[in-house]
């Protein structure tokens, strides 16, 4: 089926006389976003001080000469309901944020201040070093980090990917004068206009966006930077077969390739070739690699990722999650993968490249201001024009890619599992790894096929009738941009069933993205939620096929025993928050759905999958009346705790007070736990909905402090923070600002759909959100005092990595 792709607004791309590059995109909406890329990262830092570039990124957020303390960028963005972050990579550092458009200029001032005149206070450096060390400890348990570290060890000896670059307490001697000289020298050398690429997205006219960008650039010094040192070669490899022991014990087979591209090949063409390979590998269609691995019972999932990319170099890795760990199974997997790669090298790529182009063109329409700013920043670096035809060199790049992934001299293979091995010295992240001679690679023959047309866009496929109770709800879109969102939730799957359904949905993500639709799936302890977002026409068509496949996954599946999760402890707890809420009596296992912006035709097709609708409202979730401490029984590692404080009544006035209370507590909680007490890296506080119940959520992960001490710190913070006198004028200003934030959020498709979806799951009336907005403007100090008192007295619901105090009701 030929798709008519909606025309996307194209940005201005400008290069300033001083070398700075601008990408400016004007699009309607209540938010504006900025992404600043500094052309320096971990591989540019002095080798004597691993982690210096990452450390500087952290320090800049502590403020500048004009805006420090609560006036600096991070508290400012959080207070106006925005979002921000940063990322230090091998050869660049990104800073990015999104705020309501009326606050954009003020946020830009604060970013310019922290980039141009950072404080770099020594005492603050000591505190932030501890935060960085906590991040290092957390990342030491992250499987992706450990795999990437292992691969770096096997590249040619002088390549910087082999070095430890994250930084920790031992590599950042802030007390030494030489370190301070190196830190300031790195900053002065790289944080200047010629090193910056700015991408701005917002509703302002392009000329205004350009003026704002040039104002930020003017704050930084000019001058050119010496070209970076030559990049060492990745080959010859120092080893080609490794065996790793990981804490989760989950068996995986690893493949990686050290690629080198000719200078004559455009970066955009190389990117398109990599995307073609990734699409073909991940496609679940019959005749493909993933389908074959599943059919013969070897694996359920695989993932291809770029580990490192700079100039003509790319380090590419493929990880296959095995069903069973044995030498024979691993030899089979190796044979299957290499058989498929050999087939792919000789296949006709034209249809696949056409799908790459379509996916690329649709990607322009994805997401809000921040997502688009970050996407265009990446395209700018690759000099990629998504609306243009594929680069003429794409097929040439794909041919070269196929030759290199079949070259034994560029290949690293490995086994990941639970079998004990000795420690491998890295100077940073702890590795349990050994090199060994690879075993035999079994020959394998199969009737391979490349993926054909998008199976989710077929119009003639007969769909099964699903004998399921269902309650579907529909809302018009808040704007006429032709986009839609569709939520659905299943509550009948056990843990193996959710895993199988998740694998199925993940395998459909590329087919959805090919027509501009994003597919997201999230699991809670008792439910699985599917969200589709994109252009309304293709979304409505493919949603029927996605739902039909998803809802045919059996409720319960007998399979291999689950292995321990490799996710960070705090993420494991957040995925199990529903354990803190007891389901209301009488709740059913029907399918709940909400569509925003879908046509009546597509609504009817989705409803036709089921029998008559179940219009009886579900009983609302019951607010807990007792305190509870539940031990999560996590694998050994860092300590983690989440505290959920339920809002006592689901009234508009109560919610308004608790939402405002959350906003008032958030910056102080972050400052106390992360900076003052230096408890850990993962720290946050927010107003949340858990299994239909709303309230305040506090979370912290700590490498050293156990949960009993963590809850004591939270109690102390809560007691002190809620004892601060209330000022009626300040309260009115904060309430008005929060209401404005909420109004801005529901002007966007995502904010509008999420609000209606959460209200539906909480059993609230459609008018509830407007009532909360009105209640915000009528809040009094007494309302907030009542919320503070209810927060302090509980009942508190805790999920933690260890048992609680004896006076708490325990559960496990």
TIDREN-636762 format. One record per residue (C-alpha): residue in three letters; x, y, z. Coordinates in steps of 0.2 Angstrom, whole numbers, padded with zeros to 4 digits, always signed. Layout:
TIDREN-636762
AlaXYZ/...
END
This chain:
TIDREN-636762
Unk+0000+0000+0000/Unk+0007+0017-0005/Unk+0007+0030+0009/Unk+0005+0048+0007/Unk+0017+0056+0019/Unk+0011+0072+0027/Unk+0023+0087+0023/Unk+0033+0092+0038/Unk+0039+0109+0041/Unk+0057+0111+0036/Unk+0070+0120+0047/Unk+0082+0134+0043/Unk+0100+0128+0044/Unk+0113+0141+0046/Unk+0132+0142+0049/Unk+0138+0158+0058/Unk+0154+0167+0053/Unk+0162+0161+0069/Unk+0159+0142+0065/Unk+0143+0140+0076/Unk+0129+0130+0067/Unk+0111+0134+0070/Unk+0095+0123+0066/Unk+0079+0132+0068/Unk+0062+0125+0067/Unk+0046+0134+0069/Unk+0031+0123+0074/Unk+0014+0127+0083/Unk+0012+0122+0101/Unk+0014+0128+0119/Unk+0032+0122+0122/Unk+0049+0127+0115/Unk+0065+0117+0116/Unk+0083+0119+0114/Unk+0097+0107+0111/Unk+0115+0113+0112/Unk+0129+0102+0107/Unk+0147+0105+0112/Unk+0160+0097+0100/Unk+0170+0089+0114/Unk+0167+0074+0125/Unk+0176+0060+0135/Unk+0188+0056+0121/Unk+0194+0074+0121/Unk+0198+0075+0140/Unk+0215+0074+0147/Unk+0219+0055+0149/Unk+0226+0058+0167/Unk+0209+0062+0173/Unk+0196+0050+0166/Unk+0178+0057+0168/Unk+0183+0075+0168/Unk+0171+0080+0153/Unk+0157+0071+0162/Unk+0161+0079+0178/Unk+0161+0097+0170/Unk+0144+0093+0163/Unk+0138+0090+0180/Unk+0146+0106+0187/Unk+0139+0117+0174/Unk+0121+0113+0181/Unk+0126+0121+0198/Unk+0124+0138+0190/Unk+0134+0153+0184/Unk+0138+0171+0190/Unk+0121+0178+0187/Unk+0109+0163+0191/Unk+0114+0152+0206/Unk+0104+0143+0219/Unk+0086+0142+0216/Unk+0087+0154+0201/Unk+0099+0143+0191/Unk+0092+0133+0176/Unk+0088+0116+0184/Unk+0076+0123+0197/Unk+0069+0136+0185/Unk+0064+0123+0172/Unk+0057+0111+0185/Unk+0047+0125+0193/Unk+0038+0130+0177/Unk+0034+0112+0173/Unk+0048+0109+0160/Unk+0061+0095+0158/Unk+0080+0095+0155/Unk+0095+0084+0155/Unk+0112+0082+0147/Unk+0123+0068+0140/Unk+0142+0067+0138/Unk+0147+0055+0124/Unk+0163+0051+0117/Unk+0165+0066+0105/Unk+0151+0078+0111/Unk+0141+0084+0125/Unk+0123+0089+0124/Unk+0113+0100+0135/Unk+0094+0101+0131/Unk+0078+0107+0139/Unk+0059+0111+0135/Unk+0048+0124+0144/Unk+0032+0133+0141/Unk+0036+0145+0127/Unk+0033+0160+0139/Unk+0048+0155+0149/Unk+0059+0150+0135/Unk+0069+0167+0134/Unk+0072+0166+0153/Unk+0078+0148+0152/Unk+0090+0153+0138/Unk+0097+0166+0149/Unk+0101+0154+0162/Unk+0108+0141+0150/Unk+0120+0155+0143/Unk+0125+0160+0161/Unk+0130+0142+0166/Unk+0139+0139+0150/Unk+0148+0155+0149/Unk+0152+0159+0168/Unk+0151+0143+0178/Unk+0155+0144+0196/Unk+0166+0129+0198/Unk+0166+0131+0217/Unk+0178+0119+0225/Unk+0166+0114+0239/Unk+0152+0111+0226/Unk+0164+0100+0216/Unk+0167+0089+0231/Unk+0149+0086+0233/Unk+0146+0083+0215/Unk+0160+0071+0214/Unk+0151+0060+0226/Unk+0135+0061+0215/Unk+0146+0056+0200/Unk+0153+0042+0211/Unk+0136+0036+0215/Unk+0131+0036+0197/Unk+0147+0026+0193/Unk+0142+0013+0206/Unk+0124+0012+0198/Unk+0131+0010+0181/Unk+0143-0003+0187/Unk+0127-0014+0188/Unk+0120-0009+0171/Unk+0122-0023+0158/Unk+0124-0012+0143/Unk+0138-0002+0151/Unk+0147-0018+0155/Unk+0145-0026+0138/Unk+0151-0009+0130/Unk+0166-0009+0142/Unk+0171-0027+0137/Unk+0170-0023+0119/Unk+0182-0008+0122/Unk+0195-0019+0130/Unk+0196-0029+0114/Unk+0199-0014+0102/Unk+0217-0010+0096/Unk+0227-0004+0111/Unk+0228+0015+0108/Unk+0209+0017+0105/Unk+0201+0028+0118/Unk+0186+0016+0119/Unk+0197+0005+0129/Unk+0199+0018+0143/Unk+0188+0021+0158/Unk+0179+0038+0154/Unk+0164+0039+0166/Unk+0174+0045+0181/Unk+0173+0042+0200/Unk+0180+0047+0216/Unk+0197+0041+0212/Unk+0199+0049+0195/Unk+0194+0066+0200/Unk+0206+0073+0213/Unk+0197+0090+0214/Unk+0209+0095+0229/Unk+0224+0095+0217/Unk+0229+0111+0208/Unk+0234+0101+0193/Unk+0217+0094+0191/Unk+0209+0112+0193/Unk+0221+0118+0180/Unk+0216+0104+0168/Unk+0197+0106+0172/Unk+0197+0125+0168/Unk+0209+0122+0153/Unk+0197+0109+0145/Unk+0182+0121+0148/Unk+0191+0136+0140/Unk+0197+0126+0126/Unk+0180+0118+0121/Unk+0166+0129+0127/Unk+0167+0143+0114/Unk+0155+0148+0100/Unk+0165+0139+0086/Unk+0162+0122+0095/Unk+0143+0124+0097/Unk+0128+0117+0087/Unk+0111+0124+0092/Unk+0094+0117+0088/Unk+0079+0127+0093/Unk+0061+0122+0091/Unk+0046+0132+0095/Unk+0031+0142+0089/Unk+0041+0158+0087/Unk+0045+0165+0070/Unk+0061+0159+0063/Unk+0069+0176+0064/Unk+0065+0177+0082/Unk+0072+0159+0085/Unk+0088+0165+0076/Unk+0089+0181+0087/Unk+0087+0170+0103/Unk+0101+0158+0097/Unk+0113+0172+0093/Unk+0110+0180+0110/Unk+0115+0163+0118/Unk+0131+0162+0107/Unk+0136+0180+0111/Unk+0138+0175+0129/Unk+0152+0163+0125/Unk+0170+0168+0119/Unk+0174+0166+0100/Unk+0190+0159+0093/Unk+0194+0143+0084/Unk+0199+0127+0092/Unk+0213+0116+0087/Unk+0208+0101+0077/Unk+0206+0085+0089/Unk+0220+0073+0089/Unk+0219+0059+0076/Unk+0209+0044+0080/Unk+0218+0028+0084/Unk+0213+0013+0073/Unk+0200+0000+0080/Unk+0209-0014+0072/Unk+0219-0026+0074/Unk+0208-0032+0088/Unk+0217-0038+0104/Unk+0205-0052+0106/Unk+0190-0060+0096/Unk+0180-0071+0108/Unk+0176-0067+0126/Unk+0166-0074+0140/Unk+0157-0063+0153/Unk+0149-0067+0170/Unk+0135-0055+0174/Unk+0124-0053+0190/Unk+0108-0057+0181/Unk+0114-0073+0174/Unk+0103-0070+0159/Unk+0111-0080+0144/Unk+0116-0070+0129/Unk+0126-0072+0113/Unk+0136-0057+0108/Unk+0142-0051+0091/Unk+0151-0035+0087/Unk+0160-0027+0072/Unk+0173-0014+0071/Unk+0168-0005+0055/Unk+0178+0008+0045/Unk+0170+0019+0032/Unk+0179+0027+0017/Unk+0180+0046+0019/Unk+0171+0047+0002/Unk+0155+0040+0009/Unk+0143+0053+0017/Unk+0139+0050+0035/Unk+0120+0050+0030/Unk+0123+0036+0018/Unk+0132+0026+0032/Unk+0118+0029+0044/Unk+0105+0024+0031/Unk+0115+0007+0028/Unk+0115+0004+0047/Unk+0097+0007+0048/Unk+0093-0005+0034/Unk+0103-0019+0042/Unk+0094-0015+0059/Unk+0077-0016+0051/Unk+0080-0032+0042/Unk+0088-0040+0058/Unk+0073-0035+0069/Unk+0059-0039+0058/Unk+0048-0053+0065/Unk+0041-0059+0048/Unk+0043-0077+0042/Unk+0059-0081+0034/Unk+0069-0068+0044/Unk+0082-0070+0057/Unk+0071-0066+0072/Unk+0057-0078+0066/Unk+0070-0092+0063/Unk+0078-0090+0081/Unk+0060-0091+0088/Unk+0054-0106+0078/Unk+0069-0117+0082/Unk+0068-0112+0101/Unk+0085-0103+0102/Unk+0080-0085+0106/Unk+0066-0073+0109/Unk+0074-0056+0105/Unk+0089-0048+0098/Unk+0095-0030+0097/Unk+0107-0021+0086/Unk+0115-0005+0093/Unk+0129+0007+0088/Unk+0141+0008+0103/Unk+0153+0021+0096/Unk+0153+0032+0080/Unk+0165+0045+0076/Unk+0171+0051+0058/Unk+0175+0035+0049/Unk+0173+0023+0063/Unk+0158+0013+0070/Unk+0158+0000+0083/Unk+0142-0010+0080/Unk+0135-0024+0092/Unk+0121-0037+0091/Unk+0115-0045+0107/Unk+0104-0061+0106/Unk+0094-0066+0121/Unk+0095-0085+0123/Unk+0081-0096+0128/Unk+0094-0109+0136/Unk+0112-0108+0140/Unk+0122-0122+0133/Unk+0138-0124+0122/Unk+0127-0133+0109/Unk+0114-0119+0108/Unk+0127-0106+0107/Unk+0135-0114+0093/Unk+0118-0116+0084/Unk+0115-0097+0087/Unk+0132-0092+0079/Unk+0128-0103+0064/Unk+0111-0096+0062/Unk+0117-0078+0063/Unk+0131-0080+0051/Unk+0120-0089+0039/Unk+0108-0075+0039/Unk+0122-0062+0036/Unk+0128-0072+0021/Unk+0111-0072+0014/Unk+0108-0053+0017/Unk+0124-0049+0008/Unk+0117-0056-0008/Unk+0099-0050-0006/Unk+0090-0037-0016/Unk+0090-0022-0004/Unk+0079-0010-0015/Unk+0063-0014-0006/Unk+0072-0013+0011/Unk+0080+0004+0007/Unk+0063+0011+0001/Unk+0056+0006+0019/Unk+0071+0015+0027/Unk+0067+0031+0017/Unk+0048+0030+0022/Unk+0053+0028+0040/Unk+0065+0042+0039/Unk+0052+0054+0031/Unk+0039+0050+0044/Unk+0051+0052+0058/Unk+0050+0071+0055/Unk+0032+0071+0062/Unk+0037+0062+0078/Unk+0035+0069+0096/Unk+0035+0086+0104/Unk+0047+0101+0104/Unk+0061+0092+0114/Unk+0060+0076+0104/Unk+0061+0085+0088/Unk+0075+0096+0094/Unk+0086+0081+0099/Unk+0081+0072+0082/Unk+0086+0087+0072/Unk+0102+0089+0082/Unk+0107+0071+0077/Unk+0102+0074+0058/Unk+0112+0090+0058/Unk+0127+0081+0064/Unk+0125+0068+0050/Unk+0120+0081+0037/Unk+0105+0071+0034/Unk+0089+0078+0026/Unk+0075+0066+0031/Unk+0063+0073+0018/Unk+0075+0071+0004/Unk+0077+0054-0006/Unk+0090+0042+0001/Unk+0108+0046-0002/Unk+0114+0039-0019/Unk+0128+0031-0009/Unk+0116+0022+0003/Unk+0117+0005-0007/Unk+0136+0007-0009/Unk+0137+0009+0010/Unk+0126-0006+0013/Unk+0137-0016+0002/Unk+0153-0011+0011/Unk+0144-0014+0028/Unk+0139-0032+0022/Unk+0157-0035+0017/Unk+0164-0030+0034/Unk+0151-0039+0045/Unk+0157-0055+0036/Unk+0175-0051+0039/Unk+0183-0062+0053/Unk+0196-0049+0056/Unk+0183-0036+0062/Unk+0172-0048+0072/Unk+0171-0050+0091/Unk+0160-0064+0098/Unk+0156-0068+0116/Unk+0146-0077+0128/Unk+0137-0069+0142/Unk+0130-0079+0157/Unk+0131-0085+0175/Unk+0147-0096+0174/Unk+0160-0088+0185/Unk+0176-0081+0178/Unk+0190-0070+0184/Unk+0190-0051+0186/Unk+0197-0042+0171/Unk+0207-0026+0175/Unk+0198-0010+0167/Unk+0203+0004+0178/Unk+0185+0008+0180/Unk+0169-0003+0178/Unk+0171-0020+0186/Unk+0172-0034+0173/Unk+0171-0053+0176/Unk+0178-0058+0159/Unk+0190-0070+0151/Unk+0196-0072+0133/Unk+0195-0089+0125/Unk+0196-0099+0109/Unk+0179-0100+0100/Unk+0171-0117+0098/Unk+0164-0123+0082/Unk+0151-0113+0072/Unk+0138-0125+0066/Unk+0133-0124+0048/Unk+0115-0119+0045/Unk+0104-0118+0030/Unk+0087-0110+0029/Unk+0075-0103+0016/Unk+0079-0085+0021/Unk+0068-0070+0015/Unk+0069-0051+0017/Unk+0054-0043+0025/Unk+0041-0039+0012/Unk+0027-0025+0013/Unk+0022-0019+0030/Unk+0011-0033+0037/Unk+0002-0020+0048/Unk-0005-0010+0034/Unk-0013-0024+0025/Unk-0032-0020+0021/Unk-0038-0037+0016/Unk-0033-0048+0031/Unk-0047-0056+0040/Unk-0046-0052+0059/Unk-0052-0064+0073/Unk-0067-0059+0084/Unk-0061-0058+0102/Unk-0073-0064+0115/Unk-0067-0051+0128/Unk-0076-0038+0138/Unk-0071-0021+0133/Unk-0074-0003+0137/Unk-0068+0009+0124/Unk-0069+0028+0125/Unk-0066+0042+0112/Unk-0061+0060+0113/Unk-0058+0072+0099/Unk-0040+0079+0096/Unk-0036+0095+0105/Unk-0029+0102+0088/Unk-0031+0099+0070/Unk-0014+0093+0066/Unk-0020+0075+0060/Unk-0011+0066+0074/Unk-0019+0053+0086/Unk-0016+0043+0102/Unk-0023+0026+0107/Unk-0021+0018+0124/Unk-0026+0001+0129/Unk-0024-0010+0145/Unk-0024-0028+0148/Unk-0026-0035+0166/Unk-0027-0053+0163/Unk-0009-0058+0160/Unk+0003-0066+0172/Unk+0021-0062+0172/Unk+0026-0075+0158/Unk+0011-0069+0148/Unk+0017-0051+0150/Unk+0034-0055+0144/Unk+0028-0064+0129/Unk+0016-0050+0125/Unk+0030-0037+0127/Unk+0042-0047+0115/Unk+0028-0047+0102/Unk+0024-0029+0103/Unk+0043-0024+0103/Unk+0044-0034+0087/Unk+0031-0023+0079/Unk+0039-0007+0083/Unk+0048-0005+0067/Unk+0033-0009+0056/Unk+0023+0005+0066/Unk+0037+0017+0065/Unk+0038+0015+0046/Unk+0022+0024+0045/Unk+0026+0037+0058/Unk+0017+0028+0073/Unk+0026+0026+0089/Unk+0023+0010+0099/Unk+0026+0010+0118/Unk+0022-0004+0130/Unk+0024-0003+0149/Unk+0021-0016+0162/Unk+0015-0015+0180/Unk+0013-0029+0192/Unk-0005-0033+0187/Unk-0007-0025+0170/Unk+0001-0021+0153/Unk-0002-0004+0144/Unk+0000-0001+0125/Unk+0001+0016+0118/Unk+0001+0021+0099/Unk+0004+0038+0094/Unk+0006+0046+0076/Unk-0004+0051+0061/Unk-0022+0047+0063/Unk-0025+0038+0046/Unk-0011+0025+0047/Unk-0013+0023+0066/Unk-0031+0019+0065/Unk-0028+0006+0051/Unk-0013-0003+0059/Unk-0020-0002+0077/Unk-0033-0015+0073/Unk-0019-0028+0068/Unk-0008-0023+0083/Unk-0023-0025+0095/Unk-0028-0042+0087/Unk-0011-0049+0089/Unk-0008-0043+0106/Unk-0025-0049+0113/Unk-0022-0066+0106/Unk-0007-0069+0118/Unk-0013-0081+0131/Unk-0016-0075+0148/Unk-0003-0088+0155/Unk+0012-0096+0147/Unk+0023-0110+0153/Unk+0041-0106+0149/Unk+0058-0106+0156/Unk+0060-0099+0174/Unk+0063-0080+0174/Unk+0080-0073+0176/Unk+0084-0059+0188/Unk+0081-0042+0180/Unk+0097-0032+0174/Unk+0088-0016+0177/Unk+0094-0004+0190/Unk+0086-0007+0207/Unk+0076+0009+0207/Unk+0068+0004+0190/Unk+0064-0013+0196/Unk+0054-0005+0211/Unk+0045+0008+0200/Unk+0039-0007+0188/Unk+0031-0015+0204/Unk+0022+0000+0212/Unk+0005-0008+0209/Unk+0010-0020+0223/Unk+0007-0006+0235/Unk-0012-0004+0231/Unk-0025-0018+0234/Unk-0037-0019+0219/Unk-0055-0014+0222/Unk-0068-0028+0225/Unk-0078-0031+0209/Unk-0065-0025+0196/Unk-0065-0035+0180/Unk-0052-0040+0168/Unk-0060-0031+0154/Unk-0050-0022+0140/Unk-0049-0003+0144/Unk-0046+0009+0129/Unk-0045+0027+0125/Unk-0043+0034+0108/Unk-0040+0053+0105/Unk-0041+0060+0087/Unk-0047+0044+0078/Unk-0060+0044+0064/Unk-0077+0036+0067/Unk-0073+0023+0054/Unk-0057+0017+0064/Unk-0067+0018+0080/Unk-0080+0006+0073/Unk-0066-0006+0066/Unk-0058-0007+0084/Unk-0075-0010+0092/Unk-0079-0023+0079/Unk-0065-0034+0086/Unk-0075-0037+0102/Unk-0093-0041+0107/Unk-0105-0028+0114/Unk-0096-0015+0124/Unk-0096-0016+0143/Unk-0102+0002+0148/Unk-0103-0002+0167/Unk-0090+0009+0176/Unk-0077+0000+0185/Unk-0077+0003+0204/Unk-0063+0016+0208/Unk-0047+0010+0216/Unk-0048+0010+0235/Unk-0036+0022+0244/Unk-0026+0012+0257/Unk-0030+0016+0275/Unk-0015+0006+0283/Unk+0004+0008+0282/Unk+0013-0005+0273/Unk+0032-0010+0270/Unk+0035-0023+0256/Unk+0051-0031+0253/Unk+0055-0033+0235/Unk+0068-0047+0236/Unk+0080-0039+0223/Unk+0096-0047+0218/Unk+0111-0041+0228/Unk+0117-0024+0224/Unk+0113-0006+0228/Unk+0099-0001+0241/Unk+0083+0006+0234/Unk+0067+0012+0241/Unk+0051+0020+0235/Unk+0038+0028+0246/Unk+0020+0031+0240/Unk+0009+0043+0251/Unk-0009+0041+0245/Unk-0019+0057+0243/Unk-0033+0053+0256/Unk-0048+0059+0246/Unk-0050+0060+0226/Unk-0058+0077+0227/Unk-0053+0092+0216/Unk-0048+0102+0231/Unk-0037+0088+0239/Unk-0029+0085+0222/Unk-0025+0103+0219/Unk-0017+0105+0236/Unk-0007+0088+0234/Unk-0001+0093+0217/Unk+0005+0110+0223/Unk+0013+0102+0238/Unk+0023+0090+0227/Unk+0029+0105+0217/Unk+0035+0114+0232/Unk+0044+0099+0239/Unk+0052+0093+0223/Unk+0068+0104+0223/Unk+0071+0103+0241/Unk+0070+0084+0241/Unk+0082+0083+0227/Unk+0094+0095+0235/Unk+0094+0087+0252/Unk+0095+0069+0246/Unk+0107+0070+0231/Unk+0118+0085+0235/Unk+0118+0088+0254/Unk+0117+0070+0261/Unk+0124+0063+0245/Unk+0114+0047+0247/Unk+0114+0042+0228/Unk+0112+0047+0210/Unk+0094+0041+0207/Unk+0083+0053+0217/Unk+0066+0061+0214/Unk+0049+0066+0221/Unk+0033+0069+0210/Unk+0014+0068+0210/Unk+0010+0051+0203/Unk-0005+0039+0200/Unk-0002+0021+0206/Unk-0015+0008+0201/Unk-0029+0022+0200/Unk-0024+0030+0217/Unk-0015+0047+0217/Unk-0002+0054+0229/Unk+0016+0058+0231/Unk+0030+0047+0226/Unk+0047+0048+0234/Unk+0062+0037+0227/Unk+0080+0035+0231/Unk+0094+0023+0226/Unk+0109+0022+0237/Unk+0126+0013+0235/Unk+0129+0013+0254/Unk+0114+0018+0264/Unk+0101+0005+0268/Unk+0082+0007+0267/Unk+0080+0009+0286/Unk+0091+0025+0285/Unk+0084+0031+0269/Unk+0066+0031+0276/Unk+0073+0040+0291/Unk+0080+0054+0280/Unk+0064+0055+0271/Unk+0054+0057+0287/Unk+0066+0071+0293/Unk+0065+0080+0276/Unk+0046+0079+0276/Unk+0045+0085+0294/Unk+0056+0100+0291/Unk+0050+0105+0274/Unk+0032+0105+0279/Unk+0036+0116+0294/Unk+0040+0131+0283/Unk+0028+0145+0286/Unk+0016+0148+0271/Unk+0014+0165+0263/Unk-0003+0168+0255/Unk+0004+0179+0241/Unk+0017+0166+0237/Unk+0004+0152+0238/Unk-0007+0161+0226/Unk+0007+0164+0213/Unk+0012+0146+0214/Unk-0005+0140+0212/Unk-0008+0151+0197/Unk+0008+0145+0189/Unk+0004+0127+0192/Unk-0013+0130+0184/Unk-0005+0138+0169/Unk+0007+0123+0167/Unk-0008+0111+0167/Unk-0017+0121+0154/Unk-0001+0121+0143/Unk+0000+0102+0145/Unk-0017+0098+0139/Unk-0015+0109+0123/Unk-0003+0096+0117/Unk-0009+0079+0110/Unk+0001+0069+0122/Unk-0004+0079+0138/Unk-0022+0079+0133/Unk-0023+0060+0130/Unk-0013+0056+0146/Unk-0024+0067+0157/Unk-0040+0058+0150/Unk-0032+0041+0151/Unk-0026+0043+0169/Unk-0043+0050+0174/Unk-0052+0035+0166/Unk-0041+0023+0175/Unk-0044+0032+0192/Unk-0063+0031+0189/Unk-0065+0050+0189/Unk-0078+0061+0180/Unk-0073+0069+0163/Unk-0075+0086+0172/Unk-0063+0082+0186/Unk-0047+0090+0177/Unk-0056+0107+0175/Unk-0062+0106+0193/Unk-0044+0104+0199/Unk-0039+0119+0189/Unk-0052+0129+0197/Unk-0048+0123+0214/Unk-0030+0128+0211/Unk-0035+0146+0210/Unk-0045+0145+0226/Unk-0032+0136+0237/Unk-0029+0143+0254/Unk-0015+0141+0266/Unk-0027+0130+0277/Unk-0029+0118+0262/Unk-0010+0116+0260/Unk-0008+0114+0279/Unk-0021+0100+0278/Unk-0012+0092+0264/Unk+0005+0093+0274/Unk-0003+0085+0289/Unk-0011+0071+0279/Unk+0006+0068+0271/Unk+0015+0067+0287/Unk+0003+0055+0296/Unk+0001+0043+0281/Unk-0003+0029+0278/Unk+0014+0027+0270/Unk+0016+0013+0257/Unk+0035+0007+0255/Unk+0043-0005+0242/Unk+0061-0007+0246/Unk+0076-0019+0244/Unk+0076-0024+0262/Unk+0064-0027+0277/Unk+0056-0013+0286/Unk+0056-0008+0305/Unk+0047-0019+0316/Unk+0032-0007+0319/Unk+0027-0007+0301/Unk+0015-0020+0294/Unk+0027-0031+0283/Unk+0023-0040+0267/Unk+0034-0049+0254/
END
